[in-house]
Amino acid sequence: MEPSTTTRPQWFAVQTRYRYEQRVASDLTSKGVENYLPLLREVHAWKDRRKSLEVPAFGGYLFVRLDEAQCNRVRVLETVGVVRLLGHHGGFDPVPEREIESLRLSLGSGKPCMRHPYLSAGTLLSIEHGPLKGLEGRLVRSANALRVVVCVASVGQAVAVEVAREDVVAIGETQVAFAERLRRADSRACELIDMRVVGVPQPTADRTQIASRGLPTM
């Protein structure tokens, strides 16, 4: 009998019961199911002490990597604490590999990370230098800090990681205008950084270049 052809394993989002994320991740690992639970560090304060703890970046969610056609789906769904695999119309929606890679890179970089409201629009860019090289996300400025927001569409949530200005490289003639945008002092609210320049041809979308993705005019 010829071996059956299987599709390439993909990432899928799993919804869990409240505060079951770490238990589900541990049980899935014991079952041999590859999984990823994004964690970030938060400082929790009590009356007598403060402590830095690792907590789930997305409360109630983690990710598993499996072949959609395999029985691993049943093994995931039978795990105590699992509510469902996310999807629509009876199917399961794969999570793009680049989103998982960007999450791993940002949360594992040692840079300050925090939860951030999900962004459906903004300037999509790729960091070209430094420890976050290859990270994809949307650029924002808040409280005089420059951050890249990594959005995960399947769960509608995001995290932000602080970046150094010298690691964000504009392309060609847009660089001067971009530097000027960074110097504008307006930290009253989180501001999306718009890379568009009037009269300058826009660069094409590429993982190694910053590209405008239809950010509304401010």
C-alpha positions as CSV (number, residue, x, y, z in Angstrom):
1,M,0.0,0.0,0.0
2,E,1.4,3.4,-1.0
3,P,1.7,5.9,1.8
4,S,-0.9,8.6,1.8
5,T,0.0,12.1,1.0
6,T,-0.4,14.5,3.8
7,T,-0.6,18.3,3.7
8,R,2.0,20.5,5.3
9,P,1.4,21.1,9.0
10,Q,0.0,24.5,9.7
11,W,-0.6,26.6,12.8
12,F,-4.1,26.9,14.2
13,A,-5.5,29.0,17.1
14,V,-7.0,27.2,20.1
15,Q,-9.5,28.8,22.5
16,T,-9.2,27.6,26.1
17,R,-11.1,28.0,29.3
18,Y,-10.2,30.9,31.6
19,R,-6.7,30.5,33.0
20,Y,-6.3,27.1,31.4
21,E,-3.7,28.2,28.9
22,Q,-0.6,26.8,30.6
23,R,-2.2,23.6,31.6
24,V,-3.5,23.0,28.1
25,A,0.0,23.8,26.6
26,S,1.6,21.3,29.1
27,D,-1.0,18.5,28.3
28,L,-0.6,19.0,24.5
29,T,3.2,18.7,24.9
30,S,2.7,15.5,26.8
31,K,0.6,14.2,23.9
32,G,3.3,15.1,21.4
33,V,1.3,17.9,19.8
34,E,3.5,20.9,18.8
35,N,2.1,24.1,20.4
36,Y,3.1,27.6,21.2
37,L,1.8,29.6,24.1
38,P,2.9,33.3,23.7
39,L,4.1,34.6,27.1
40,L,5.1,38.1,28.2
41,R,6.5,39.5,31.4
42,E,4.3,41.6,33.7
43,V,5.2,43.1,37.1
44,H,2.5,42.3,39.7
45,A,2.5,44.3,42.9
46,W,1.3,43.3,46.3
47,K,1.3,45.2,49.5
48,D,4.7,43.9,50.6
49,R,6.4,43.0,47.3
50,R,6.6,43.2,43.6
51,K,7.3,40.3,41.3
52,S,7.9,39.8,37.6
53,L,5.7,37.0,36.2
54,E,5.3,35.3,32.8
55,V,1.7,35.5,31.8
56,P,-0.2,34.5,28.6
57,A,0.0,37.3,26.0
58,F,-3.4,36.5,24.7
59,G,-5.8,35.4,27.5
60,G,-7.7,32.3,26.5
61,Y,-5.7,31.4,23.4
62,L,-2.7,29.4,22.3
63,F,-1.5,27.9,19.0
64,V,-1.0,24.3,17.8
65,R,0.8,23.1,14.7
66,L,-0.7,20.1,13.0
67,D,-1.9,18.6,9.7
68,E,-5.6,19.5,9.4
69,A,-6.4,16.1,8.0
70,Q,-4.8,14.1,10.9
71,C,-6.5,12.8,14.0
72,N,-4.4,15.3,16.0
73,R,-7.4,17.6,15.8
74,V,-9.3,15.2,17.9
75,R,-6.4,14.9,20.4
76,V,-6.4,18.7,20.7
77,L,-10.2,19.0,21.2
78,E,-10.2,16.2,23.8
79,T,-7.7,18.0,25.9
80,V,-9.1,19.2,29.2
81,G,-9.5,23.0,29.1
82,V,-9.8,23.3,25.3
83,V,-13.0,25.0,24.1
84,R,-12.5,24.9,20.3
85,L,-10.2,25.3,17.3
86,L,-11.0,28.6,15.7
87,G,-12.5,28.7,12.3
88,H,-15.6,29.5,10.2
89,H,-18.3,27.5,8.4
90,G,-17.2,24.2,9.9
91,G,-13.6,24.6,8.9
92,F,-10.4,25.6,10.7
93,D,-8.6,28.8,9.8
94,P,-4.8,28.4,9.6
95,V,-2.6,31.2,11.2
96,P,0.0,32.5,8.9
97,E,3.5,31.3,9.7
98,R,4.9,34.9,9.6
99,E,2.5,35.9,12.4
100,I,3.8,33.1,14.7
101,E,7.4,34.0,13.7
102,S,6.9,37.6,14.5
103,L,5.3,36.7,17.9
104,R,8.2,34.5,18.8
105,L,10.8,37.1,17.7
106,S,9.2,40.0,19.6
107,L,8.4,38.1,22.8
108,G,11.8,36.3,22.9
109,S,13.9,39.4,22.1
110,G,14.3,40.6,25.7
111,K,12.8,44.0,24.6
112,P,10.0,45.5,26.6
113,C,6.7,44.0,25.3
114,M,3.1,44.7,26.2
115,R,-0.4,44.0,25.1
116,H,-1.8,46.4,22.5
117,P,-5.2,47.0,20.9
118,Y,-5.6,45.2,17.6
119,L,-4.8,47.3,14.5
120,S,-6.6,46.6,11.2
121,A,-4.8,49.4,9.3
122,G,-1.5,51.1,9.3
123,T,2.0,51.1,7.8
124,L,3.2,47.5,7.5
125,L,7.0,47.2,7.8
126,S,9.9,44.9,8.4
127,I,12.7,45.6,10.9
128,E,16.0,45.4,9.0
129,H,18.6,45.7,11.7
130,G,19.3,44.7,15.3
131,P,17.9,41.8,17.4
132,L,14.4,42.2,15.9
133,K,15.6,41.9,12.3
134,G,12.9,40.3,10.2
135,L,10.0,41.3,12.6
136,E,6.9,42.3,10.7
137,G,4.3,44.6,12.2
138,R,2.8,48.1,12.3
139,L,4.6,51.1,13.6
140,V,3.2,53.3,16.4
141,R,4.5,55.9,18.8
142,S,3.2,56.2,22.4
143,A,4.6,58.2,25.3
144,N,7.7,59.0,23.2
145,A,8.5,55.3,22.6
146,L,8.6,53.8,19.2
147,R,6.9,50.4,19.0
148,V,6.1,47.7,16.4
149,V,2.6,46.1,16.9
150,V,2.4,42.5,15.9
151,C,-1.3,41.6,15.1
152,V,-2.7,38.1,15.0
153,A,-5.9,38.2,13.0
154,S,-7.3,34.8,14.0
155,V,-7.7,35.9,17.6
156,G,-8.1,39.6,17.0
157,Q,-5.3,40.5,19.5
158,A,-1.9,42.1,19.4
159,V,1.3,42.8,21.3
160,A,3.8,45.7,20.9
161,V,7.5,45.6,21.3
162,E,9.8,48.6,21.7
163,V,12.3,49.2,18.8
164,A,15.3,51.5,18.3
165,R,14.9,54.2,15.8
166,E,18.1,53.2,14.0
167,D,16.8,49.7,13.4
168,V,13.8,51.1,11.4
169,V,15.1,51.9,7.9
170,A,13.1,53.9,5.4
171,I,13.5,53.4,1.7
172,G,15.0,55.9,-0.7
173,E,13.6,59.4,-0.6
174,T,11.0,58.6,2.1
175,Q,13.8,58.5,4.7
176,V,13.9,62.2,5.3
177,A,10.1,62.5,5.7
178,F,10.1,59.5,8.0
179,A,12.8,61.0,10.3
180,E,10.7,64.2,10.5
181,R,7.7,62.2,11.5
182,L,9.6,60.6,14.4
183,R,10.7,64.0,15.7
184,R,7.2,65.3,16.1
185,A,6.4,65.6,19.7
186,D,2.9,64.4,20.3
187,S,2.7,61.8,23.0
188,R,-0.9,62.4,24.1
189,A,-2.1,59.3,22.4
190,C,-0.8,56.3,20.4
191,E,-0.1,57.6,16.9
192,L,0.3,55.5,13.8
193,I,3.3,56.4,11.8
194,D,2.3,57.1,8.2
195,M,5.1,56.5,5.7
196,R,3.4,58.2,2.7
197,V,5.1,61.2,1.1
198,V,3.2,63.4,-1.4
199,G,4.9,63.4,-4.8
200,V,7.2,60.5,-4.1
201,P,6.6,57.1,-5.8
202,Q,5.6,54.5,-3.2
203,P,7.8,51.4,-2.8
204,T,6.3,48.0,-3.6
205,A,5.5,45.6,-0.7
206,D,8.4,43.5,0.4
207,R,9.5,41.7,3.6
208,T,12.7,43.8,3.5
209,Q,11.1,47.1,2.8
210,I,8.6,49.4,4.5
211,A,5.4,49.7,2.5
212,S,2.3,51.8,2.9
213,R,-0.8,49.8,3.3
214,G,-3.6,52.3,3.0
215,L,-3.4,54.2,6.3
216,P,-6.1,56.9,6.4
217,T,-4.9,60.5,6.3
218,M,-4.4,61.9,9.9
